[in-house]
Amino acid sequence: MIDKEADWTLKKVIDLNLLCEEDTAIICQSWNNLDRYLNHLKDCFSKNTLHAIAIKTNPHPEVLKHIVNFGFGLEAASIEEVLMAKSAGVTNDKIVFDSPVKTRREINFCQENLPGIRLNVNSFDELKRIPEHPNFILGVRINPVLDVGSPSLYNVSADESKFGIPISEKQDLLNAILEYPITQLHLHSGSSMVIMKSSVLAVEKLYKLAEEANQVLAENKISRRIESLDIGGGLPPEVLDSESNSIMNKYAEALKKQLPNLEKFQLITEFGQWVHFYSGYAFSQIEYVLKRGEKKLVYIHLGADYLLRDAYSKPRGIAFKTYSQNGIPKNGIQKKYDIAGPLCFAGDYLVKNENLSKPQEGDWLALLNTGSNSFGLWSRHCSRSIPKVVGVDFENEKIEIISERKNLF
Ligand SMILES: Cc1ncc(COP(=O)(O)O)c(C=O)c1O
C-alpha cells in the first residue's frame, strides 16, 4: 500500500518542482498511514485509555501536532521533549515525562509551570527530589525483571537495567508508596517485545503491585490511591492487513482476558515504533553505481545519518525500490547490490545483497518503512544536512513541505 503512495509522491514531488538541485534526498510522512495506526490503536483499547505516543520515535513538530490533534498524548524522554509536546499543543495531563536523569531544575520546572503533567521517577533517589506537595501526577517506573524477547540493545528489563526500580524490591516500593504522594505506576518492558505471554505478565505484575499498594494505603488510613497504570510501549511494527488479527489487538485482548479489572485504573500506553514504522518513507538520488571486485555498490545520500540503527545494529526490514530520474518505477531484471550511505566510515551500509532493478546515476531509490527511529536519530556524523520533509495525504492527493532542508552548521 505504501508502495503505491510512494510512487505517487515521487512523481508529484518532481512534477511540482518541490526539489532544488541540492535536495539529493527527501523524507516523506504519510498522514493516511499514521491515521490508520492511530485509529487501530484507539480501537484496540477501551475508550478512556490515554495513548501517549513516544516522541523520540518521530519528533517532527508537525507529526507531534498531528498526533495531538488526533486526541492522543505524548511521552517525553527529556525536558526538551516535554517542551516540544507543549509546542504541539497538548494539555499537561496528556504528557508523560520519563527521563531517567531528571535534574532538580527540571523537576522544579514541572512543579512551577506544568501542573497536572505525569512525571514518572526512575529510582528511589529521584523520589527524594520530589516536592512535598507535587503539582503533578507522580509515578514510579517499575522494572518487571522479565524476558520479553527484546533484542539486547533494547532490553530494559534485565535485573541490572538502568531503568526503573526492580519489582523484587517490593517492600521498599510499598514503603515508598506510603511515604511519597505516588498515584501512578509505570513500566516499559523493552522495544520489539516478541514474547506476548511475558509482556502480559509484566503488566500483571504492575497491576498486582498497584492492588497491594492500595490495600496497604487503606490499612494505613491514607486516602490516596494508585489511580493510573502506564504500561509503556514496545510492540514490534506490523503491517495492518486483517486488523482484527493484529498483534496490537491480540495484546489488548490478552490483557483484558488476564486482567478483567484492569480498567478500574486509568490505563496509559506509550507506543512508538508500532505506530510510526510504516508511516514514513524517503527517497535519495543515486549518486554512483560502482563495481568493487565481485560486488556492485549503489551510493546514495541517506545512510547511517538517517538510518543509524540499521547501519550500527542490523537492518530493520527497510524495503528499497528504484525509479528513473523522472520518477517512474523501474521494473526490469533485478541484480544484487550493496547500498552504501554517504558517510565516511566503513560501516555505512543500509543493506547488502539487495535486489534492485537497473540502478543508474541520477535515478531515485525509495527507502520504504522508515517512519520510526530514523528522522529522530539524525546523526551529526559528517555534518550532512537534514533533508526537506513533506507531509503526504495520498487519499486527498495533497502534498506539502513540512520542513525545509536544514544545515547543521
Ligand atoms: C519509556 C519508553 N516508553 C516508550 C517507548 C517506545 O517504545 P517502542 O517504540 O518500542 O514502542 C520507549 C522507547 O525506547 C521508552 O523508553
The ligand as a Tripos MOL2 file, in Angstrom:
@<TRIPOS>MOLECULE
LIG
   16    16     1     0     0
SMALL
NO_CHARGES

@<TRIPOS>ATOM
      1 C1          9.8850    4.7670   28.3870 C.3       1 LIG1
      2 C2          9.6100    4.4110   26.9870 C.ar      1 LIG1
      3 N1          8.3330    4.3590   26.5840 N.ar      1 LIG1
      4 C3          8.0230    4.0590   25.3100 C.ar      1 LIG1
      5 C4          8.9950    3.7790   24.3610 C.ar      1 LIG1
      6 C5          8.5830    3.4280   22.9690 C.3       1 LIG1
      7 O1          8.9560    2.1230   22.6850 O.3       1 LIG1
      8 P1          8.5280    1.4090   21.3550 P.3       1 LIG1
      9 O2          8.9790    2.2620   20.2370 O.co2     1 LIG1
     10 O3          9.2420    0.0950   21.3670 O.co2     1 LIG1
     11 O4          7.0430    1.2340   21.3830 O.co2     1 LIG1
     12 C6         10.3370    3.8050   24.7400 C.ar      1 LIG1
     13 C7         11.3930    3.5040   23.7750 C.2       1 LIG1
     14 O5         12.5440    3.4820   23.9890 O.2       1 LIG1
     15 C8         10.6530    4.1230   26.0920 C.ar      1 LIG1
     16 O6         11.9140    4.1810   26.5190 O.3       1 LIG1
@<TRIPOS>BOND
     1     1     2 1
     2     2     3 ar
     3     2    15 ar
     4     3     4 ar
     5     4     5 ar
     6     5     6 1
     7     5    12 ar
     8     6     7 1
     9     7     8 1
    10     8     9 2
    11     8    10 1
    12     8    11 1
    13    12    13 1
    14    12    15 ar
    15    13    14 2
    16    15    16 1
@<TRIPOS>SUBSTRUCTURE
     1 LIG1         1 GROUP 0 **** ****
